[in-house]
Amino acid sequence: MNDVISLVGIFGTSGIGKKLDINDVVKGANVIWHRLQSKRILLILDDVDDLVQLEKLAGDRSWFGSESRVIVRTLDDNEALQLISLYAFKKNEPLEDYVDLSKQVIKYARGLPLTLTVLGSDLQGRNIHQWKSALDKYKKIPHREIQRVLQISYDSLEVSEKDMFLDIAFFFKGEPLAKVMEIFDSCGFSPILGIQRLMEKCLIYTFNYEYFWMHDLLQDMGQEIVREKSAKDLSKRSRFWFHEDIHQVFEEDMNLMIMTFYGCKLLKNILDLSSVSNLKELIVQYCKRLVEVHDSVGSLKNLSRLDFDGCSKLQILPRSLKLRSLCELNLGSCSSLRDFPEIECKMECLRKLSLYSIAVEELPLSIRNLIGLETLDLLDCKNLMRLPIASIPLKYLRCFCMGGHDSVDLPNDSTTMEDEISNSRNGSTALQPLWIRYLYRDLKLLAFPRASKSLLH
């Protein structure tokens, strides 16, 4: 590093354009800190290819005033290829057999000079197999020197701000801003202030003011922070990214009580959970690549909540449900789900069954085994053609919502809800919500919105 530091600073009207030539690195760093610590500045660093340079020019957030910005210029593809070649091969271009691998490293580094310098030095003298192995490792575990630089801003955050940053890194990158803010608010994170602080530190930003986004290297850093806290004990990790880790926890941790997956973009299958016999809640929401849930989930004797809300690709559920402890089953917006499982035992605890916006054509007669049902939501089930009304338990039913389709056929050989009501009202056949409230005193709502034909006739 050149010991001559040229500092161009703007310090009010009396100092515009002032240029200082300093011949000592330590003195130069002290001057930067002394003159800029109380000022809001924009610092643009070009051609920074050494960690020491960055530490001397912008060593700590306390060097600058609040709301300051530090920008490190990225390189175009040709510049990036030349830079990594200088450090990996001591030439201006990569060796012929390493061109594609070098481009993969550039893609990973996103053109950041410091990152390319660190990785190029790390790869110097390695063969092709070692390059490929190192690239696989970088994708899972960021290089320590790069992480040390990136983590400076993270370390200064408050606890709730760190949680929001990690949640975005794991689950919410690319997700709608309004939805994520609502989730954070429900967690008590004070997201309006917290998100603003994350943006001020350039740890995240919004895409078109609608979606959360962050640099891939910052996302890698967040994942590595979580990994490092419990590198050897996976069961103590607060968040998971690699499905191999999730599977290992399932197999090893017998005492897991609650499992939550939100917006996991790589999750396609819920594997065998028979070994997690104490599981009480399985919450898998908005995992839009999830297709199949293992049969074992249908037999978890302690499960009280099963929630697949918003899993729009889900097609395969357990063939049968034997969940005596289940209190809530939510399959809302599982718009690819065409088959509902058989209920193979009396499920007295189930109070709420949410099936809105699913693709089933009919419900099984075994729905009669949901004898404690209080809420049944069938809104917007556009494919629903047959409904076994006589099999729906009415004793505790308080809310029955249905609509958003043209018509539903009721079995000719079964007693309809209309029949039960008319028999109880001396033969009157008019179906009115008021009568239902009277006959079933705890029933609060019977909704049939937007149906173009009468459900009961």
N, C-alpha and C positions, 0 to 999 in steps of 0.2 A: 504493500500500500504506500502510495506517495505521501510523505510526511507534510507536504504543503497543502493546507486546507484553504480553499477559497470560499469565503462566507459572504453571500450577498444578502443583506438584511434590509427590511423596510421598517423603520422605527419612527413612525410619525412623520410629519412634514419636514422636520429639520434633518431627517436622516435618509431621505429618499435617495436610492441609488448608491448608498455607501458600500464600499467593497473593502474587506479586510484580508490581508495576506498574513497567515499565521504559520510559523515554521515548526510547530510542536503539536503532536496529536492530542496529548492530554490537555494542553492549554486550549486548543481549539474546541474540544468537547466541553470544557468549562465555560468558554465564551458562549457557546450555543445555549447551554443550560441557563446561564446568568441573564442573557438578554431576552430569551424567549419564554421563560417559565411562566410568565403571567399574561402572555399574549396568545390570541387565537391566530394560528398560522396555517398556511397550506405549504407543505414541504413535498417537493417532487424530487425523487431520487432516481437518477438515470445511471445505467451501467454499474449498478452495485452487484458485484460478483463475489463478495467475501463477507462472511458473518461479522468479522471484526469491523469492517467498514460500516455496516448497519448499526452495530453497537455504539460506535463513536459518533455517528451522525444523528441517531435517534435511539438512544439507549434505553429510555424509560418514558412512560407516559407523563411523569411529573416534570419532564423537561419543557413541556409546552402547556399553554393555557387550555382551558376546557373548550370543547367543540373544535379542536384542531384536527387537521387531516394530514396523513402521511401517505403519499402515493409512490409505489415502486413501479417504474415503467416496465411493461412486458416487451418481449421481442417478437418480431415476425418469424415465420418458419425458417427462413434462410439464416437469419441472425442466430436463432436458437440452435440450429444444426451446427453452425460454426462454433458456438460457445461450448456446447457439450463435447464436440470433437476435440477442442483444445485441451479440455481436462481429461477426457477418457482416452484419447489417442495421441495427444500432443501434436495434432495436425489441424488444419483448417476444415477438414471434411472427414467423415467417418470411413473406416475400412469398408470395403465392398460388401462383405458378409454381414456387416453390422448396421447397414442403412435403415432397414425396417425396424430393428430393435431401437435404434437411436430415435426414430420418429415416435415410437411408442412411449419412450421416456419423455420426449417433448410434450406429447399429448397429456401425459400424467402431470407434468410440471406446469402446464398451461402457460408456457412461455416466460415464467418468472426467472430472471437471471440467477438469483441466489439459489433457487431450487435446482436449476440445471447445473450450477457449479458444484453444489454438494453431491448431487447424484452422479455427475460425471467423474468426480474424484473418487467416489465410492466404487465405480465400475471399472476404473482404470486397471488394466492388466488381467481382466477376467475373460474367460472363454464364453462362447455363445450360450452353452448350457447354464453357466453361472449368471449370465445376463438375464436369461428367462426366469431363473429361480429368484433373482433379486427383484425383478419386476412384479412377480407374484407376491413377494413379501411386501413391497411398497404399497400395493393395493390393499393389503390387510393391516400393515403396521407402518405408519409413516416414519421416515428417517428421523432420528433423534435431533439432529441439528436443525432440520426444518421445523420440527414440532416446537423446539425451544423458542424459535423466533415467533411463530404464530401464536403461541400460548401466552405471550406477554399481556395482550389485551384481555384474554379470558380470565387470567388470574386476578385481575382487579375488579371483577364483577361481584355483585351481591349474590347471595345464595339462590334466591328466586330467579335472578337473571341468568345464572349459570344453568339452572334447570330448564329454562325456556330455550336457551341456546342449544343444549343437548337434545331436547325434544325436537327442535327443528332439524338438527343434524340427523337424527335417527328416523323421524316419522313425518315431518311436516314440510320438508323442502318440496316446493312445487304445489303445495296445497293452498286453497283459497284463504286469503288473509282474514276475512270475516269469521270463517268457521274456526280457524285456529285461535283467534282472539277470544272467541266465545269459550273455547275449551280452557284456555289459560285463565280466563276470568273465573270459571267454575272451580279451578284449582286454587284460587286465592292468590294468584301471582301478580296482581296489579299490572296487567299487560300493557296498558297505554304508556306508562312510564318506562317499564322494563324493555319493551320492544324499541322505543325511541332510543334508549341507551345502547342497545345492541347495534342499532343502525348508526348511531354517532361513532361507535368504535369500528364501523365498517365490518362487523362480524356477520351481518346479514343485510339484505336489501330486498326491496319488493320489485317484482316483475310486472310492469304495466300498472302498478299500484293495486294489483289484485291478488298476487300470489307471493308467498315467501320464497326467497332464493338465497343461496350462499355459494361461495367458491368451493370447488370440489376439495381443495386442500384443507379448507376450514372444516368441511364435513368430515374428512378423514381424521383431522385433529380431534374433533368431538368424539368420534368413535374410539379413538385411541385413549382419550382421557378416561372413558368408562372402562375400557379393557385393563388399563394399568391399575385401577383401584382394586381389582380382584382378578389379577392375571392368572392365578392358580385355582381359584374357587369360583367356577362359573355361576354357581347357585346364588352368589352374593351380588351379581351384577344387576344394576338398576335398569339396564336396557340391553336388547340384543339386536345384532345386525346379521350375523351369519347363521343360516339355518342349521348348520352342523352343530353349532353351540347350543341352539335351542333343543335339538334332538338329544344331545348329551345330557342336558339338564333334566329333560323329561325322564330319561332312563335312570339317572343317578339320584335325583331328589324325590324321595317318597313323601315328603311332608309339605310339598307345595300346596298352598291354599287357594291362591288366586292367580290366574294367568290372563294377561291383557295384551292384545295385539291391536294396534290402531294404524291403519294406513300403510301396512307392510307391503311394499310393492313386489317383493320377491316370494312371498308366502303363497304356495300353490296347494299344499296339502296339510291337514292336521293329522299327524301320525298317531300311532298306537299309544294311547294314554292309560292303558290298563295298569301300568306300574305306578301311576300317580293316583292311588285310590282315595286319598284325602282331599282331592281337588274339590273346592266348593263353588268357584266361579270361573267360567271360561268365557271371556269377552273378546270377540274377534270382530272388529268394526272397520268398515270401509277398506278391507283388504281385497282389492278389486281384481286380483289374479287368483284368489282362492277358488278351487274347483271342488275339492273333495274333503269330507270329514270321515275319519276312520270309524268303523263300527263300534270300537271300544268306548267311544264317547257316549253311546246310547245306554251304557250299563254302569256308569259311574254312580255308585250308590249314595255318595255324599254331595253330589252336585245340586246346588240350589238355584243357579242362574246360568243360562245358556243363551248367548247373544251373538248373532251373526248379522247385525244390522248393516245394511249397505254393501254387503259382499255380492256384488251384482253378477259375478261369474259362477257363483256356487251352484252346483248341479247335483251333487251326491251327498246325502246325509246318511247316518246310520240307518240300516233297514228297519230297525225297530227301536223303540224307546222304552226302557225299564228304569225310569228315574224317579223313584219314590220320594226323594227329597226335593225335587225340582219345584221352585216357586214361580219362575218366570222363564218363558221361552220366546225369544224375539228373532223372527226370520224376516223382518220388515225390509223391503227393497231388495230382496234376493230375487231379482227379476228373471234369473235363468233357472230357478228351482221349479221343477214340474211334478215332483213326487214327494208327498208328505209321508213320513214314517208311520208304521203301525204302532199303536199304543198297546203294549203287551202286558200291562199291569194296571191296577188301580193307582192313579197318581192324585192322591188327595190334596197334596200341598200346592199343586199348580194353580195359581190365581190369575195369571195374565198370559194370554196367548196372542202374540202380534204377528199376523200373517199378511199385512198390507203390502200391496204391489209385488206379489209373487206370481208365478206362472202356473200354479197347480190348476187342474181341471176339476178335481173333486177331492173331498176330504174322506178319509176312511171311516167306516162305521165304528171303528174302535175308539173314535173320539169320545164315545160315551164313557170311557174310563177316566176322563178328566173331570171327576165328580165334584171337585171344589172350585171349578172355574168361575171367576168373577168378571173377567174382561175378555171378549173375543173380538179382534179387529181384523176384518176382511175387506177393508176399503181398497178400492182400485185393483182388485184381483180380476183383471180383464178376461182371463181365460177360464174362470170358474164357471162350470156348466152344471154341476150337480152338487147339491148341499143336503146331507142327511139331517134335516131339521130335527126329526124325532130322536136322533142320537146325541144332540147337543144338550148337555146337562143344564137345567134351568134353575135348579134349587137355589144357587147362590149368585146367578148371573146378574150383574149390575150394568154392564155396558156391552152392547152388541152393535158393532158398526159394520156397515156393508154398503157398497155402491161403486160406481165408476165402471159398470159393465152393462151390457144390453139386457140380458135376462139370465135367469138361473132356473134349471129344471129341478123340481122337487119330486122325489120318488112317489109313485102312485100307491105303493103298498105300505107307506109309512104315515104316521100321524104327523101333520104339520103343526108348526107353532100356532097357526091360525085355528086349527082344529082344537088345540088345547085351550086356547083362549075362549073360543066360541062355546065350547062345552061348559066352561066355567061361568059363562055369562048367559045361561039359559037360551042357548042357540043363536045368539047374536053373532054375526059373521064379520062385522066391521073391525078392522085391526087399527087401533089407535094407540099412540104412545101413552096417552093418559090412562087407558085401561091397563096397559102393561105395568105402569107404575103402581096401579091399584092392586093388580093381581100379584105382582112380585114387588113387594114394598121396597126392597133395597135396590131395584133396578133404576138407574139414573138416566140412561140414554139408550134409545134405539134409533139408529141413523141409517137411512137408505138414500143418500144423496146421489143425484145425477143419473139414477137408473131410468132408462127410457121405457121400461115396462114394469108392471107391478110384480114384485117378488112373489107375493102370495095371491093366488086367485083360484 
